[in-house]
Amino acid sequence: MTVNSAPAPEQAREIPAYRFFHVRVLRSHRLSPSFVRITLTGDDLAAFAQCGFDQRVKVVLPLPDGTFTPLGDDDSWYGRWRMLPEALRNPIRTYTVRAVRPALRELDIDFVLHGDTSPASRWATYAAPGHRLVVLGPNAECPGPVGGQEWAPPPGADRLLLAGDETAVPAICSIAETLSPAVRARILLEVPQAADALPLDVPPGVRVTWLPRDGARHGDLLIPAVREAVRELAAPEVSPGAETALEDVDVDADILWEVPQPTGPAAGGFYAWLAGEAGAVKLLRRHLVQEAGIDRSSVAFMGYWRLGRTEGD
């Protein structure tokens, strides 16, 4: 007679791709007037997956009294968070991992500072060693892919364009530092002021241009710089006037997020990754796809935020 034993509870439960990591501030390093790097530490970080590129995480900020409302350890945490009364709902924001060192139990996240106008900027401005934080990040114990990355150039893409505003700087810098010496790339970074230009270690074929706004509107420098870079990098693929269907996206009501997954070699070798303020990204989307006629499989567009709105609105 064969007896089939029920699996142990820990075996039956699916290992989540993302999990909560309970951490504290190890150190804070001001990189520039608008950027601060917070290094977090905690025993949990031994299980933080080292994915690289533009790996997204959720940062759970403390309530005014420094506490965190428990959200459970399964994929239903978001629904529970939404149902909480406002006084118990910890602010949550999305960030990019700048670096992770699991062996040292360390995680770096670069925050954009803009005063006390948002919970994340306020927390990062005053963060000091010992301050607690919770990070929802990739789980190294998950046997499958964890997701949370949008950098997906197709095979053969050797002419690259990465562009964004200050909210995309950590992701773009992380990607740029991993690029192959065999590629030719333009990196365009619009930041609040000239002193926000950060040192980057990139291969010789990668040209980095910092675009300080110095009071100009978001996108005023980035949009024309992207147009110029498209003419320079994507000349073989540019088909002005080509009839390309492009549905409108209301960035005040919907999320602009189009990331094609490669299904074959790059069309002509060009690939663009654009992120930042949704209104500016929408204009760039229209230029590349409709005006320049770039194949939609060769461009990724991400509206990270929208002027006048906070995450979760």
C-alpha positions as CSV (number, residue, x, y, z in Angstrom):
1,M,0.0,0.0,0.0
2,T,1.3,3.4,-0.9
3,V,0.7,6.3,1.4
4,N,0.9,9.8,-0.1
5,S,2.0,12.2,2.6
6,A,0.7,15.8,2.5
7,P,3.5,18.3,1.9
8,A,4.8,20.2,4.8
9,P,3.3,23.7,5.1
10,E,6.6,25.4,4.2
11,Q,6.7,23.2,1.0
12,A,3.1,23.8,0.1
13,R,3.3,27.5,0.3
14,E,4.6,29.2,-2.9
15,I,7.7,31.2,-2.4
16,P,6.9,34.8,-3.4
17,A,8.9,36.7,-6.0
18,Y,8.8,39.8,-3.8
19,R,8.9,40.0,0.0
20,F,9.2,42.6,2.7
21,F,12.7,43.3,4.1
22,H,12.8,45.0,7.5
23,V,15.9,47.3,7.5
24,R,17.4,50.3,9.1
25,V,19.6,53.1,7.9
26,L,23.3,52.4,8.1
27,R,24.5,55.7,6.5
28,S,23.4,58.6,4.5
29,H,25.6,60.2,1.8
30,R,24.6,63.4,0.1
31,L,25.6,63.0,-3.6
32,S,24.5,66.4,-4.8
33,P,22.0,69.1,-3.9
34,S,19.1,66.9,-5.2
35,F,20.3,63.4,-4.5
36,V,21.1,61.5,-1.4
37,R,22.2,57.8,-1.2
38,I,20.7,55.9,1.8
39,T,22.5,52.7,2.6
40,L,20.2,50.3,4.4
41,T,21.2,47.2,6.4
42,G,19.5,44.3,8.1
43,D,19.8,40.5,8.4
44,D,16.9,40.2,5.9
45,L,19.1,41.5,3.1
46,A,20.9,38.2,2.9
47,A,17.9,37.0,0.9
48,F,17.6,40.1,-1.3
49,A,18.0,39.1,-5.0
50,Q,20.9,40.8,-6.8
51,C,19.2,41.6,-10.1
52,G,20.9,44.8,-11.3
53,F,19.8,47.1,-14.1
54,D,16.6,49.1,-13.3
55,Q,15.3,46.8,-10.5
56,R,12.2,48.4,-8.9
57,V,11.3,48.1,-5.2
58,K,8.6,49.6,-3.0
59,V,9.7,51.6,0.0
60,V,7.3,51.6,2.9
61,L,7.8,54.8,5.0
62,P,7.1,55.0,8.7
63,L,3.9,56.7,10.1
64,P,4.5,59.9,12.0
65,D,5.0,58.0,15.2
66,G,7.7,55.8,13.5
67,T,5.6,52.6,13.3
68,F,4.7,50.3,10.5
69,T,1.3,48.6,10.1
70,P,1.7,44.9,9.4
71,L,0.7,43.9,5.9
72,G,1.3,40.2,6.0
73,D,3.8,38.2,3.9
74,D,1.8,37.2,0.9
75,D,0.7,38.8,-2.4
76,S,-2.5,40.2,-0.9
77,W,-0.6,42.9,1.0
78,Y,-1.7,45.7,-1.4
79,G,-5.4,45.0,-0.9
80,R,-5.0,45.0,2.8
81,W,-3.0,48.3,2.6
82,R,-5.8,49.9,0.6
83,M,-8.4,48.9,3.1
84,L,-6.6,50.4,6.1
85,P,-7.8,53.7,7.6
86,E,-5.6,56.6,6.5
87,A,-4.1,57.0,9.9
88,L,-2.7,53.5,9.7
89,R,-1.7,53.4,6.0
90,N,2.1,53.8,5.7
91,P,3.1,55.9,2.7
92,I,4.5,53.7,-0.1
93,R,6.7,54.9,-3.0
94,T,8.5,53.2,-5.8
95,Y,12.3,53.4,-6.2
96,T,15.2,51.8,-8.0
97,V,17.9,49.7,-6.4
98,R,21.2,51.5,-7.0
99,A,23.3,48.6,-5.5
100,V,22.9,45.6,-3.3
101,R,25.6,43.7,-1.4
102,P,23.8,40.7,0.1
103,A,27.0,39.3,1.7
104,L,27.3,42.5,3.7
105,R,23.6,42.9,4.3
106,E,23.6,46.3,2.5
107,L,21.2,48.0,0.1
108,D,21.7,51.4,-1.6
109,I,18.8,53.5,-2.7
110,D,19.2,57.0,-4.2
111,F,16.5,59.4,-3.3
112,V,15.6,62.7,-5.1
113,L,15.3,65.5,-2.6
114,H,12.7,68.3,-3.0
115,G,12.2,69.5,0.5
116,D,9.4,68.4,2.8
117,T,6.8,68.4,0.0
118,S,6.5,64.6,0.0
119,P,6.8,61.8,2.6
120,A,9.8,60.1,0.8
121,S,11.8,63.3,0.3
122,R,11.1,64.4,3.9
123,W,12.2,61.0,5.3
124,A,15.3,60.9,3.2
125,T,16.3,64.4,4.1
126,Y,16.4,63.6,7.8
127,A,17.3,59.9,7.6
128,A,20.0,59.0,10.2
129,P,21.7,55.8,11.3
130,G,19.2,53.5,13.0
131,H,16.1,54.9,11.4
132,R,13.8,52.0,10.3
133,L,12.3,51.3,6.9
134,V,10.6,48.5,5.2
135,V,11.4,47.6,1.6
136,L,9.4,45.3,-0.7
137,G,12.0,43.8,-2.9
138,P,13.0,40.7,-5.0
139,N,13.3,37.5,-3.1
140,A,16.5,35.5,-3.8
141,E,14.8,32.4,-2.4
142,C,12.2,32.5,-5.3
143,P,13.1,29.8,-7.8
144,G,11.7,31.7,-10.8
145,P,12.0,35.2,-12.3
146,V,11.2,37.9,-9.8
147,G,10.3,40.7,-12.3
148,G,10.5,44.4,-11.6
149,Q,12.9,45.2,-14.4
150,E,12.1,46.9,-17.7
151,W,15.5,47.1,-19.3
152,A,15.1,44.6,-22.1
153,P,16.9,45.5,-25.3
154,P,16.5,42.9,-28.0
155,P,19.5,40.9,-29.2
156,G,21.7,42.9,-31.5
157,A,20.8,46.3,-30.2
158,D,24.1,48.2,-30.4
159,R,22.9,51.8,-30.7
160,L,21.2,52.7,-27.5
161,L,19.4,55.8,-26.1
162,L,18.6,56.1,-22.4
163,A,16.9,59.3,-21.3
164,G,15.0,60.6,-18.3
165,D,14.6,63.2,-15.6
166,E,15.9,63.0,-12.0
167,T,13.5,60.3,-11.0
168,A,15.0,58.0,-13.7
169,V,18.7,58.9,-12.8
170,P,19.3,56.0,-10.5
171,A,17.9,53.4,-13.0
172,I,19.7,54.9,-16.0
173,C,23.0,55.2,-14.1
174,S,22.7,51.5,-13.0
175,I,22.1,50.4,-16.5
176,A,24.8,52.6,-18.1
177,E,27.5,51.2,-15.9
178,T,26.8,47.7,-17.1
179,L,26.8,48.5,-20.9
180,S,29.1,46.5,-23.1
181,P,32.1,48.3,-24.7
182,A,30.8,47.1,-28.0
183,V,27.7,49.4,-28.0
184,R,27.3,53.0,-28.9
185,A,25.0,54.8,-26.5
186,R,23.7,58.3,-25.6
187,I,22.7,58.9,-22.0
188,L,20.5,62.0,-21.4
189,L,19.7,63.1,-17.9
190,E,17.6,66.1,-17.0
191,V,18.3,67.3,-13.5
192,P,17.3,70.3,-11.4
193,Q,20.7,72.0,-11.4
194,A,24.3,71.7,-12.8
195,A,25.7,70.5,-9.4
196,D,23.4,67.4,-9.7
197,A,25.7,65.8,-12.4
198,L,27.1,62.6,-10.8
199,P,30.3,60.8,-11.8
200,L,29.6,57.7,-13.9
201,D,32.0,54.9,-14.9
202,V,30.9,54.0,-18.4
203,P,32.6,52.4,-21.5
204,P,34.2,54.6,-24.1
205,G,31.3,54.3,-26.5
206,V,28.8,55.7,-24.0
207,R,28.3,59.5,-24.0
208,V,26.6,61.0,-20.9
209,T,25.0,64.4,-21.1
210,W,23.6,66.1,-18.0
211,L,20.8,68.7,-18.7
212,P,20.4,71.0,-15.7
213,R,17.0,72.8,-15.8
214,D,17.9,75.7,-13.6
215,G,14.3,76.7,-13.3
216,A,13.0,75.6,-16.7
217,R,10.0,73.3,-16.9
218,H,10.3,69.5,-16.8
219,G,11.1,68.3,-20.3
220,D,12.2,71.6,-21.8
221,L,15.8,70.4,-22.1
222,L,15.2,66.6,-22.4
223,I,12.7,66.7,-25.3
224,P,14.9,68.5,-27.8
225,A,18.0,66.5,-26.7
226,V,16.2,63.3,-27.3
227,R,15.1,64.5,-30.8
228,E,18.7,65.2,-31.6
229,A,19.9,61.9,-30.3
230,V,17.3,60.0,-32.4
231,R,18.5,61.7,-35.5
232,E,22.1,60.7,-34.6
233,L,21.6,57.1,-33.5
234,A,18.5,55.9,-35.3
235,A,19.0,57.3,-38.8
236,P,18.6,53.9,-40.6
237,E,15.3,53.3,-38.8
238,V,13.8,56.8,-39.0
239,S,10.9,56.9,-41.4
240,P,9.3,60.4,-41.1
241,G,5.7,60.5,-42.1
242,A,5.2,56.8,-41.7
243,E,1.7,55.8,-40.9
244,T,2.0,54.4,-37.4
245,A,-1.1,53.7,-35.2
246,L,-0.6,55.2,-31.8
247,E,-3.4,55.3,-29.3
248,D,-3.6,58.3,-27.0
249,V,-2.9,57.9,-23.3
250,D,-4.5,60.3,-20.8
251,V,-1.5,60.7,-18.5
252,D,-3.8,62.5,-15.9
253,A,-6.0,59.4,-15.6
254,D,-3.9,56.4,-16.8
255,I,-0.4,55.1,-16.5
256,L,1.9,55.5,-19.5
257,W,3.9,52.3,-19.4
258,E,4.9,50.5,-22.6
259,V,7.8,48.0,-22.4
260,P,8.0,45.6,-25.4
261,Q,9.5,42.3,-24.7
262,P,12.1,41.2,-27.3
263,T,10.8,38.5,-29.6
264,G,13.8,38.6,-32.0
265,P,16.8,40.7,-33.1
266,A,16.6,44.5,-32.9
267,A,15.1,46.2,-35.9
268,G,18.2,47.9,-37.3
269,G,20.1,47.8,-34.0
270,F,18.5,50.8,-32.3
271,Y,16.8,50.6,-28.9
272,A,15.5,53.5,-26.7
273,W,14.6,53.5,-23.0
274,L,12.8,56.6,-21.8
275,A,11.4,57.4,-18.3
276,G,10.4,60.3,-16.1
277,E,7.5,62.8,-15.9
278,A,4.6,61.3,-17.8
279,G,3.7,64.4,-19.8
280,A,7.2,64.7,-21.2
281,V,7.4,61.0,-21.8
282,K,4.1,61.1,-23.8
283,L,5.6,63.8,-26.1
284,L,8.7,61.7,-26.6
285,R,6.6,58.7,-27.4
286,R,4.7,60.6,-30.0
287,H,7.9,61.9,-31.6
288,L,9.7,58.5,-31.8
289,V,6.8,56.4,-32.9
290,Q,4.7,58.8,-35.0
291,E,7.0,61.5,-36.2
292,A,10.3,59.6,-36.5
293,G,8.6,56.3,-37.4
294,I,10.6,54.1,-35.0
295,D,9.3,50.6,-34.7
296,R,7.4,50.3,-31.4
297,S,9.3,47.1,-30.6
298,S,12.4,49.2,-30.3
299,V,11.3,51.7,-27.7
300,A,10.3,51.5,-24.0
301,F,8.3,54.4,-22.4
302,M,7.6,54.8,-18.7
303,G,5.8,57.6,-17.0
304,Y,7.3,57.4,-13.5
305,W,5.3,60.3,-12.2
306,R,2.9,63.1,-13.2
307,L,3.2,66.8,-12.4
308,G,0.6,67.6,-9.7
309,R,0.0,64.1,-8.6
310,T,1.5,61.8,-6.0
311,E,2.0,58.1,-6.3
312,G,-1.2,56.3,-5.4
313,D,-3.5,59.1,-6.6
